[in-house]
C-alpha cells in the first residue's frame, strides 16, 4: 500500500496538469457554447453581405472565447438556394449552420426552389441594414435626382445591378424605387449578381448604371472615393454617410434588409439550444457590438421560435410584394 500511494498521487498530479487545457476559460466549454468542428456556410460568393456577416460572427465568437475555430465556407448558386438545399440535406447535423437573409427568402419564390426555409431550424436574426444606391466615381449622376431623370426617360437602357436574385433585397429595393418614381417595375433592366462581391466590379467598371447593395458591403470603397452614394433606402440617414434618404430625395418609399442564421432540420433540442445559446452569447459580446458599429448594422436580434415566426411572416411578405409589383 505504501508503494501504491505515491503512484496514485503522481497520477492525480498528472491529471491536474493535463486536464485544465481542455476546459480553459475562453474555449466556450465553461459556458456550454463550445461546438467542436462548427462550420458556417455562406450561400453566395465571397465579399457579399452574407459572407461579411458570417466571417465577422465567426471571428467575434472566437475572440470572445465562446467556441473554438469556426470554418466559414462558400457554396454559391441560385441566389442562395443551392446552399439552402445542401443545408436541408444535412439532416441532424448540429455542427453546421448557414448565414442567410431576405435574399434567400426571395430566391426561394423566384426560383421555385424545392427546399424552403420552413425546412430548416431557425437559430437567430442578427442584423438589419439599409441598402444604398451607389454609382462609380466616374458616373455622370451626381445626385439621385440626376439618376431618376435619366431612368424615367429610358428605364430599359439603364441597367441596375444588385447582389441578389429577383425577389431578394437588392432586387426589391430598386423595384420599389421605380414604383414610387412612376416607372413600371416590369420595365426595369435588373441585372442580378450572386452577392455584393461580384456586383462591385460591374459598378466600378460602369457596366451597370447604378447598383443597390447593403451599407456594410462597400464602406471601404466609399471611404476610398471609388464609389459615390446617392441615397440610403431606410427611414433615416446613416451616420457617417453623406447621403439622403429616398424620401428626402422625393421617393415615397423605404426599405431595409436583414440577416440571420439557420441550421439543418432534425436537430435534437440540445443541439438547437446550443447553437441558439452560442449566437445569443455572441450577440451580448463587446466584440459583436463593436462590429455592429463598424459595419453600420442595426441590432435586430431575434432567436429561436420567434425568429421562426418572423421567417414565416417574411415569406408571405415577399410573395405579396412580388405579386403587387407584377413580378
N, C-alpha and C positions, 0 to 999 in steps of 0.2 A: 504494500500500500504506500509505503514511503517513497518507493521508486516511481510509482504511477502518478502521484500527486504533482510533482514538478512538471511532468509531461502534460498533464491536464491544464496546468496553469499556463504553460507555454502555448498550448493550443488556443486557449482563450485569448491570450495576448495577440496571437497572430490574427484571430478573427476580428479583434478590435482594429488592427492595422489595416486589414484587407476590406472589412465590411463598410466603413463610412463612405468611401468614394462612390459606392452605388446609391447612397442616399443623401449625398451632399446637398445643402441648400442651393438652389439655383438650377437644379436639374428638373424641377417640376414634380419630383417624386413626393416631396413633402406636402404638396398642395393637391395631389390627386389629378394633376393635369398632364403629366408626362405620358406621351403616346409614342413608344419606340417605333421608328420606321414610318412616321407620318409623312404622307405625300399630299401635295396640294396641286390639283390640276388647274391649268388656265386654258379655257376652251377657245382661245384665239391666239394670234401671233404675239411675239414679244413687243413691248413698248406701248401696248394699249392699256385702257383703264383696268381691265380685269388683271392684267399682268402686273401693273404697278401696285394695285391693291394687294394681290397675293404675295408678292415679294416683300412688300412693306410689312404686312401682317406676320409673315414667317420670320423676318429679321427681328421685328419687335418682340415676338414671343420668345425667341431665343435670347435676346438681350435682357428680357425681363426674368429669365430663368424659369419660364413656365413649362418648357419642354426642350428636348434636345434638337439636333439638326432636323430641319424640315426640308424635304426635297420638293422644289417647285418645278413643274414641267409643263410644257405647252402641247396641246392637242387641238389644233385649229381645224376649222371647217364648218361651212353651212351656218354661219352666224352663231356658233356655239352648240349646235345640235349634234354634231359629231361627238364632241366631248360629253354631252349630256347622255347620249346613247351608251357610250363607254362606261360612264359612271353608273348608270342604272344596271348595266351588265355585271357590275362588281357587287352583286347582292351579298350583304352580310359583311362587307369589308369595312371594319371600324378604323382602319388606318389610312383611309382615303377621303378627301373632301374636294370640292370644286368651287373656285371663285366664279361668281356669276352676277347677273343683274337684269335690268329691264330688257336689255338686248336679247337675252336668251328667251324671255317670255314672248317677245315679238317674233323671233325666228321660228319658234315652235308653230306659230299660226301661219306665217307666210310660207314656210317650207312644208307645212302639213306633216310635221315630224311624228313618227310613230311613238316616240317616247316624250313625255311631258314632265314638267316639274312636279306634278302630283305623284309621279313615280319615285321621287327622291325623299330623303329625310331632311326636313328643314333644320338648319342649325342657327343661323342668325343673319339679320340685316345689319350691316355695319355703317354705311355712309349714305349720304345724299349729296348730290353735286349738281351744280348748274352746268349747262352746256355753254359753249362760247361760239360766236360766229367769227371766223378768222380768215384772213387773206395773207398772201405773201407781202413782204416789204416792197415789192415792185408792182403790186396791184394798183390799178387806176382808181380803185374805190377807197376813198379816204374815210367815209362815214357810211353808216347803214343806209342813210337816205340816198347816197350815190348808188349803192348796190341795188336798192329796191327800185329805183328809177329804171335802171338797165334791165333788171329782172322782169319787171312788168311789161317792158317793151318787147322782150323776146324770151319768154320763160324757158323754152326748149333749147335755146342756144347758150344758156349759162349753166353748165354742169355744176351741181353741188355735190361735194363728197362727204361721206360720213363713215365712221368706223364701225358701223353695224349694218346688218341685213335689213331689208324692208320690214317694218314693224318694230324695229329697235329704236332706242332713244335718239341716235343721230339721224335717223330717218323721220321719226315722228316730229321732232323739233322743227326742221325746215318745212315740213308739210303744214304744220300748224301756223308757221310764219306766213306761208303762201296763202293759206285760207284767210288769215287776218288782213293780208295785203290785197285781197281780191283776185289772187291768181289761182286758177283751178288746180288743185293738187295733182290731178292726173296729167297736167301739162308739165310738171316739174321734171327736169332731167336729173334724177338722183343716181349717183354712182356709188355703189356700196364697196367698202373695203373691209377686210377681216381684221379689224382692230385699228386703233389710232396710229400705231406704228407704221402700218402700210399707207395710211391716208396721208401722213405727214409729208412724204416725198412728193406726192402729187400736188399738195398745196404749195410747197416750196418751189416746185418746178412749174407752177402756174398751169398744171394740167386740168385743174378744176377752177372755176371762177371764185368759189369760196368753199370753206369746209366748216363742218359742225362737229365739235368734239367736247370732251369733258375738260373742265378747267385745269385739273391737276396734270393732264397728259402733256400739255405744251408750255408749261411755265418757263422752262429753261429757254425755249426758242423765243418766247415773248420777251423775256428779260434780255436776251441777246440781240433783240431788234430784228430777228428773222421773220417774225410773224406780227401782224397788226390785228388787234382785237376790235371788231366793230360793235359788238354788243354781247351782253350776257342774257341768258334766257329766263332767269329766275325773277322773283318779285323784288329783289333788292340788288344793289351793286355789290360786286365782290371786292373786299378790301385789298388794296394793292394793285388793282387793275383799273386803268383809266378808260373805262368803257361804260356806256349807258345800258339800262335795261331795255328790253324790247318795247315796253310800254312808254318809256321816256322817248323812244325813237318813233312813236306813233303807231305801233302794232299792239292791238288789244289782246295779248295772249302772254302766257308764261309757261315754263316747262322746267322740270328738274328730273334728274336721273338718280338711281340708287344702285348700290352693290351689296352683295351678301355672300353667304357660304351655304352650300347644301352638301349632303353626303349620300352614299348609296342607300337603297332600300334594304330592309331586312336586318337592321342593326338591333342588337339587344338593348334593353333600356339602359344598362350600364354603359355600353359603348356610346350611345347617343348622349347620355348625360355627361360623359367625359369630354366629348367634343364641344358640347354647349358650355360646359364649365371652363374649358380652355379658352374659348373665344370670349366668354364673359370676363375672365381674369385679364385677358389681353385688352379688352375694352376699358378696363379700370386702370390700366398701367400708365405711368407717366410717359413711357416710350410711345405708346399709341397716341396719347394726347398731343404730343409734340408733332407726330406725323400728320394728324388731322390739320393742325395749324399750318404746317409747312406746305401741304398739298392743296389747301383751300377746300378741304372736305368738311361737310357738316355732319356732326354726330347724329346718327339715326338708328341707334341700337334697338334691336327687337329680336328676342331669342325664342327658340323652340316652337311651341304650338302657336304662339302669337304671330311669329314670322310665317308659319304655315297658312294661317288665316289671311295674312297680308298677301301672300303669293296667290291665293285663290282670287282675291279681290283684284289684283293687278292683271291676272289673266283675263278676267271679264272686262276690265277697263280697256285693255289693248284691243280686244275683239270689238268693243263698242266704237272706239276711236277709228279703227281701220274701216269699219262699216260706214261711219259718219263721213269719212273723207272719200268714200267710194273706192277704197283701195283693197 
